[in-house]
């Protein structure tokens, strides 16, 4: 837990800001789209991972231009799987 806090503090410059947020890249927009995916159930490990993953603006900026929701979901599952490895 402490390691996560240290990482979050060290990447402060990549945190969300109301300045320079590209269309489709706000937390609200990305989370709305995420919640539209039936396979992502609120409170699941994937959902929790997604919340932390999309905390970073750079991750949201990669998500938005993918356009196709199936591609987005496939990419998210891949990132979740990679993050879950011991």
C-alpha positions in Angstrom: 0.0 0.0 0.0 2.8 2.4 0.9 4.5 1.6 -2.5 1.3 2.7 -4.3 1.2 5.9 -2.4 4.8 6.6 -3.3 4.2 5.9 -7.0 1.1 8.1 -7.0 3.0 11.0 -5.4 6.0 10.6 -7.7 3.8 10.8 -10.8 1.8 13.9 -9.7 2.6 15.7 -12.9 0.5 13.0 -14.8 -2.5 13.4 -12.6 -5.8 14.8 -13.8 -6.1 18.5 -14.2 -8.9 20.7 -15.3 -6.5 22.3 -17.7 -5.7 20.7 -21.1 -8.1 17.7 -20.8 -8.7 16.4 -24.3 -12.3 15.6 -25.4 -13.2 12.1 -24.3 -10.3 11.9 -21.9 -11.8 13.2 -18.7 -12.3 10.8 -15.8 -16.1 11.3 -16.1 -16.2 10.5 -19.8 -13.9 7.4 -19.5 -15.7 6.0 -16.5 -19.0 6.5 -18.2 -17.8 4.5 -21.1 -16.2 1.9 -18.8 -19.5 1.4 -17.0 -21.2 0.8 -20.3 -19.3 -2.5 -20.7 -21.5 -5.3 -19.3 -18.4 -7.4 -18.4 -17.1 -4.8 -16.1 -19.0 -5.3 -12.9 -18.9 -2.6 -10.2 -16.6 -3.7 -7.4 -14.9 -6.5 -9.3 -11.1 -6.7 -9.4 -11.2 -5.5 -13.0 -13.3 -2.5 -12.1 -11.0 -1.6 -9.2 -8.0 -2.0 -11.4 -9.6 0.2 -14.1 -10.3 3.0 -11.6 -6.6 3.1 -10.6 -5.5 2.6 -14.2 -7.5 5.6 -15.5 -6.2 7.8 -12.7 -3.4 8.6 -15.1 -4.3 11.0 -17.8 -1.9 9.3 -20.2 -3.9 6.1 -19.9 -7.2 7.9 -20.6 -5.6 9.6 -23.6 -4.6 6.2 -25.0 -8.1 4.8 -24.3 -10.2 7.6 -26.0 -8.9 7.4 -29.6 -9.2 3.6 -29.8 -12.9 4.3 -30.6 -14.1 0.7 -30.8 -15.3 -0.4 -27.4 -14.4 -4.1 -28.0 -10.8 -3.1 -28.7 -10.8 -0.9 -25.6 -12.1 -3.7 -23.5 -9.5 -6.2 -24.9 -6.7 -3.8 -24.2 -8.0 -3.2 -20.7 -8.2 -6.9 -20.0 -4.6 -7.3 -21.3 -3.4 -4.6 -19.0 -5.3 -6.1 -16.0 -3.8 -9.5 -16.8 -0.3 -8.1 -17.0 -0.7 -6.2 -13.8 -2.0 -9.3 -12.0 1.1 -11.4 -12.6 3.1 -12.2 -9.5 
